[in-house]
Amino acid sequence: MKQTLQAGALVLIAGIATAENLAGVDRFICSSAQAQICFETGECFSAIPWELDVPDFIVVDLDKKTVSTTEASNLNRSSDFSKVEKADGVIYVQGIEDGRAFSFVIHESTGHMTAAIARDGFSVTVFGACTDVDI
């Protein structure tokens, strides 16, 4: 039991030590881990991201102001966003396309991401992580 706790603590410490730092990075890749869809009726459901047509990976380019799927996905999806702001160690990205508003909140020090996509009558929230695309 003691060895299991020690091994768990080492994994946790290693995870903290290798947390992604996006400070100064303008192009990064994000993966989706968890998703939830909510309807205007008040019903919400957890889902696997791809069940909601959320790509496994997206590339965020702050200079070009685009969010796009990776070439390997063969999905060929890309959206422009209109606003990017960095404040207090957080990157905020917002855009509107095809009747949808989308917003990303990404912590520079950890790479942790929360994204929301809203359209009339429902919203999708996605949690994930981001890392420098050039690593």
N, C-alpha and C positions, 0 to 999 in steps of 0.2 A: 504494500500500500504506500509506504513511504517513497519507494522508487517511482511509483506512478505519479505521486504528487510532485516530486522533484522534476521528473521529465515534463510534466505539464507546465510547471513554472518556467523551465528553460525554453519551452516552445513559446510561451507567452512573452517572455523577455526578448527572445529573438524576433518575434513578430513586431514588438514595439520598436526595437532597434532598427529594423529594416523598413519602417513605415515610409511610404513614398512622400517625398518632398517636392512639390510642384512650384515652389517659389522661383520666379524667373523663367518658368517654362511656358511657352506660348502654344505648343502643340503636344497633345497628350491623348492617350487611348483610355477609354473607360469600359468596364465590364459591368453587366447587370447581374445582380445576385438575387434580389427579392422584388416582388411587385404586388401591387394591390389595385383593384379597380373598384370605384365607387360610383353609384348611380344617384340621380336626384331624388329617388324614393327613399334614400338613406341606407340602402343595402350596400355592403362592401364585401369583397371577396379577395382572399389571397390567391395568387396564381404564380405559376412559373413564368418568368418574363416572356419566353417565346410563345406561350399560349396567348399572350396579348399582342403578338406581333412586334415585340420589343427585340431589337437585335442583340446578339450576345456581346458584341463589341461595337463601339463607335469611336471615331476620331474627332476630337474637338480642336479646331484651329482658331485661336483667338485673333491672329493677324488677319486671316481671310474671312473671319466671322462665319465659319461653317461648322456644321455637325454632320458627319457622314459615316456610312457603314464602311467597313474595311473592304479592300479589294478581294480578299479571300472569301468573303461571305457571298459574293456574286449577287448581292441585293441591289447594288447601284442606287442607294438612296442618299440624298443630301438635302440639307435644309440650311438656308441662310438665317442668321440671327441678327437682330438689330441693336442689341445692347450687350456690352460686356463691362463689368466693373469689378475692380479689386479693392477690398476694404477690410482692414483688420484680419488679414490672413485668410480671407475667403474670396473665391472667384464666383461671381454671379453672371449667368448667361441667360438672356431672354429673347424670345422671338415669337413670330406669328406666321403660320402657313396653313393654307387649305382649311380654314375654319377652326384651327387649333392654336392655342397659346401654349408655349412650353417654357420651362424655367429650370435651370440647373443651379445648385448650390454645392460648391466643391471646396473642401478645406485644403489649403495649400500644404500644410504641414503633414497631413495624413493621407491625402488623396481620396478621402471618403466623399461620396457623392450622393446627393438626393436630387431626383429629377421629378418634375410633375408635368403632365400633359393634360390639358383641359379642353373640352369642346362642349357644346350645348348638351346638357343632360348627363354627362359623366366625366370622370377624371381617372387618370392612371398615375400612380406614384411608383417610382422605381428607386431602389437603393443599390449602391454598388461602390466600386473603387476605381481610381484612375492612376495612371503612371505615365512617365515621360515616354513618348513614342520612339525616341531615339536610343533608348537603353538596349 
